[in-house]
Amino acid sequence: MLAAMATFLLVASAWAQAMRDGGGILAPPAGQRPPGLNHVGIEQHLNEQIPPGLIFRDERGTTVRLGDYFGKKPLILNLAYFKCQMLCPEVLSGLTVALRGLRFNVGGEFEILTVSFDPRETPAMAAEKKTQYLARYGRGGAEQGWHFLTGQRDPIAALTKAAGFQYQYDAKTQQFAHTTAIMVLTPAGKIAQYYYGVEYEPKDLRLGLVEASHNKIGNLADAILLYCYHYDPATGKYNAVIFRVLRLAGVATMIFLGGFILLMLRRDALHGAPAAGRTL
């Protein structure tokens, strides 16, 4: 019964997901963008290597290389600037909400790089933001895994170019025009996925981290979901692969029926033996 119920729920979930519409925030062609936003958007660079040699400073003012964070765990890359009063706080708030919905822990199964793309910002500003969002996250040990970085113009330009993150400075308002997205990186520092907007589904984020880690984190349930769901770069979401779900459902049904038949045969054998003895 459990196997049958799981199969039903899996198929129903897959069909429901398949019927939903998703929307990404990919950058339109430059000629179709509003004035002042000609250089704003996201250009996906999937499987692009984030340059490990780029130099930044962490929230303590220590000089670090991006490569110092590579090689161990999958990462979330969040590009923002700390004086932003509009989109950046929304992205960080949405990310924090999603993180609280994950069973994975920052600093445990994965790490986060929040990097300012404003070269005027300082480690003191980074430290203030880190304190603020660690308090919102509210889990111990996260201070070792959530890194807030600042840097100079050239490494910032190289990082944003590699990530496909396009933004534009408005001298009148002294603000940056930019879009919103976070990126999931493999432990080696390659871009695995993009997630758009200011709200992120914990389920999608979990599957993205598991897939980016090459299944080194997560459990059997994650492996089954990754078999049935496929990441869609256009929407930044996981969508059901119907034929895989049906295949898995068929296998589960066969296992269930085979186990049921085996159980019935064994029960008949146990009840039939004494009866045969009385006949003799």
ABEGO torsion letter per residue (X at the ends): XAAAAAAAAAAAAAAAAAABBBBBABBBBAAABBBGAAABEBBBBBGBBBBAABBBBBAAGBBBBAAAABGABBBBBBBBBAABABAAAAAAAAAAAAAAABABBBGBABBBBBBBABAABBAAAAAAAAAAAAAAAGBBGAAAABBBBBBBAAAAAAAAAAAGBBBBBBAAAGBBBBBBBBBBBBAAGBBABBBBEABBBAAAAAAAAAAAAGGABEBAAAAAAAAABBBBAAAGBBBBBAAAAAAAAAAAAAAAAAAAAAAAAAAAAAAAAAAAAAAX
